[in-house]
């Protein structure tokens, strides 16, 4: 496959994660509604919400700085690039050398940084509360994520996701306690980073409990649409990351045929559907925790990641 074909496949992956991100959010909402014995909105409702926001005019506060105007585009771009770097249906793509776990963590951290700055820019009390809570969550989520990176790097001897997926597909990896601990920690970090229950409730606007919503209360129109779409892309990113690292079956190898690529797309869609249903089941069966309990939750994720890394060190020294 030449350079042109590789660029087309890479572009198809970028377009695919962008196009299906609202659908994944709609599936989660629909599944939660059905589990709660409600009819629920259509799975296509997130597309309608985004279209309505893009048609509206952006209303800005008088004291909003240029950073407040530029932040939604920076957040969306960083999140989209990070989501597009994760191998979804194929490995060894043109830009697979940039699909590094540390790079993806840095892109998500930069998006969070600009979101927190935008929340404090206008000077509202809600924005300041949301930004402070977001930084508190990130101060524990990012070290836990780095511990996961170290654990996977010790197993695969690389932090590139294509290499990690190929190593996980080999029979030499087997079942390891360290990888099980890393999986649980990654799920906990994904829940916290996406503001899902029990950390945050994405469907509420209660002043005392909201984190993400408090930072975007001053946004409207296309600016709010970009931030909402970035949040939907982040959910796709983490589910794709879990599927790529711990459930890599179905990924098409480098230079695969069109039929293998189509099978990879179907396998990725099935993983996203299963992940959405499991997320809906988890959120339905658990209540939101208090904000002051969040450090305990993420501290447990950090300890699990650290324990997985230590177990690998000990097993290598024996």
N, C-alpha and C positions, 0 to 999 in steps of 0.2 A: 504494500500500500504506500503510495507516494505521499508527499507533503500535502498536496491538495486534499486527498482523501482523509488524511489525519486531521486537518483543520476542519473539514466538514463534520467529522464525528465529534470533535471537541466542541464545535459550535452547536451541534445537535444536543449534546449533553447540557450545555449552558442554557439553551432554550427550553429543554425538557424540565429542568429543575425549576425554572422560572414559571413555566406554564402550569405545572402540576402542584406548586406550593399552595395556592388557594384551595385546590381540590382536596388536598390532604387535611387542611384545617376544617373544611366542610365535612369530611368523613368523620373526623374526631367528634365534631359537634353533633352530627346526626347519630352516631353510635351512643354518645352520652345521653341524648334525648330518648332513644329507644330503650336504653337500660333503665332510665328513670320513668318509663311508661308514658312518655310524651311523644307527640308526633314529630316535633322538631322541624327546623327549616330545611330546605333542600340543600344537598351537598354543593350546589352551584351558587348558594347565597353569597359566599365570600367574593366571587367574581362580580356579582351585582353591587356589593358594597364598595368594592374598589372602583368600579365604573362610576358610581354615583359620586364618590369623593373626587375623582379626577375631573368630573364635570363642574364641580363647585369652584368658587373663587377662594383663594387662600387669604384669610384674615390674619393680620399680624398686629402684635402689640406695638404701641408707640415707641417703647424703649428697646425693641428687639434689635439686636446687632446683626451684622452680616453673618456671623457664626450661626445664629438661629436660623437664618434662611438656607445656609449651605449644609447644615448638619444632616437633614433628611437624605440628601443625595449622597453624602459621604457614607452614612450608615448603610444605605441600600447598596452602594457599590461594593463596600468592603464585605458585606454579608453575602452578596451574590457571587463575588469572586471566591470566597471561602467555600460556599456551597457547591460551586461548579468545579472546584479542585478535587473534591472527594469523588473517588471512582464510584459511579452508580451502576452502570451496566457493562463497563469494559475497563481493563487496566492497560497500562502502557500507552496512553494517549500522548498527543504531541506535548502537552504541558504537564505530563505526569511527574516530571522532575521537580516541578514547583509544588506538587501535592504533598507537602511535608506537614506532619502533625504540629510542629512548632510554628510554621508559617500560618497554618489555619488558626491556631490559638492566638497568635499575634493579631491577625485580622479581626477576629471576634473581640479581642481586647480593645483594639482601636475603635471599633464601632461602638462599644460600650462607653468608651471615654468620651466620644463626641455626643452620645446620647445624654450622658450625665451633665456635660457642659451646657447642652441645649436646655436641659431641665432647669438649670440654675440661672440661665441667661436673663430671662425676663424678671426674675426676682420674686416670684410668687412663693408662698410658704409650701404649697403642695409640691412644686418642682424641687425645692430644696430637700424636702423629706424624701421624695422618691429617689433623688440622686444620691443622698447619703445612704439610703438602704441598698441601692444598687451597688455602690462601692463596697459596702459591707459584705454583700453576697459575693461579689467578684474577688474580694481579698481572700476568700476561702475556696471559691470554685476554681480559680486559676491555678493555685498550687496543687489542688487535687488533680486537675487536668494534666499538669506537668508530671506528676507521679505516674499517671497512666501512660504518658509518652515514654517515660523511662522504662516502665515495665515492658511495653511492647518493643522498645528498642533493644532491650536485652534478649528478647526472644527472637526477633527478626534480624537483629544486627543492623537495623536501619530505621529511620523515622519516615521514610517515604511510603505513602499508603499503598502504592502499587506493589512494592516489595513486601510489605507486611501482609497484604492479601494473598500473594503468591506463597509466602511461607506458611500462612495459616491453612492453605489448601493441601499442604504436604502432610503425609502420614507421620512424619517425624515429630511433629509438635505434640500430638496426643492431648489427653486431658490433664490440665495442670491447675492446681489450686490457685496459683498466682493469677492466671488468666480469668478464673471465675471471680476472684476478688476485683480484678480490673473491670470486668463487665458490670458488676454491681455498682462499683464506684462511678463508672461512666454513665450508667442510667441515672444515678442520683445527681450527677453534675448536669446531665441533660434536662432533668426536671427543673432544677434550679435556674439554669441559664434561659430556659424558655418561659419562665414565670408560670409554671403549671402548679396545680394542687399537688402537694400541700404547701408549697412555698408561696405561691401567689395564685389568685383566681383571675384569669384573663377576661372573665365575663362580668366582673363587678367594678363598681366605681365608689366603693365605700372609702371615705377619706382616711380612716385609721388603718386600713389593711392594704391599700393598693401600693404597688412598687412601680411597675412599668407604666401603668396608666397615669400616675401622678406626674411623670416627666413629660408626657405628651398631651396634657390637658390644654395647653395653649396652641396646639397645632390644629389645623383644619385644612380641608380641601386636598389638593395634590400632595402637600407636605405630609399630611397625616396618612394618605394612601401609601406613600413611599415607606414610611415607618412601619405601617401595618404589613406591607408586603415583605419588608425585611424580617419582621418577626416570623412570618410564615415560612420564609426561606431558611431561617435558623432551625425551625422544627424539622424541615426536610434534611438539613445538614446533619443534625445529630442522629436521626433515624438512619440516614445513609451511612454515616460513620459506623454506627453499631453493626449494620448489615455488612459493610465492607470488611471490617476487622474480625468480627466474631461469627458472622454467617456469610462467608464469601462465596458460597456455592452459587453458580449461575453466572459469575462474572466472565465475560468474554476475554480471552487473552489478547495480547498485542498481535495485530495483523490478522485478526479473525475474519471470517466471512460475514456476509450480510445476514445469513441465517443465524449464525452464532450471536451476532449483535442483537438481532430481534429477540432471540431467546433470553439474552441478558436483560433486555428492557422488560420483558414479561416477568422475569425472576425478580428484578428490582421493584416492579409494581406490586408483586405479591408480598415482598418484604415490607413495603410501605403500608400496605393494607393491614397486614398482621400487626405491625407496630402501632398503627392508628387505633386498632381495636383493643390492643393491650393497654394503650395509654388511656383510652376511654374507660375501660374496666377498672383500671387503677384509680383514676380520678373519681369514679362513682363510688368506690368502696372505701374511700378515706376522706377525712375531713381536713380542712385547712388548719395548719398549725399557727401558733402565735409567732409574731415577728422575732421575738427574743429566743425562740427555739430553733430558728434557722441556723445559727452557728453550730449548734449541736448536730444538726442534720448534715451540714457540709463538713463539719469536723470528722464525722464518721466516714464520709467519702474520702477525705484526705488520709485518714488512718488506714482505710482499706487499700488505697493506692500505694501508700508507703509500705504496708505489710506485704503486698504483692511484689514490690521491688526487692525488699529484704529477703523474701523467700527465694527469689531467683539468685540473689547473690550467694545465699547459703548453699543452695543446690549446686551452683557452679564451683564452689570451693571444696565440695566433698569429693 
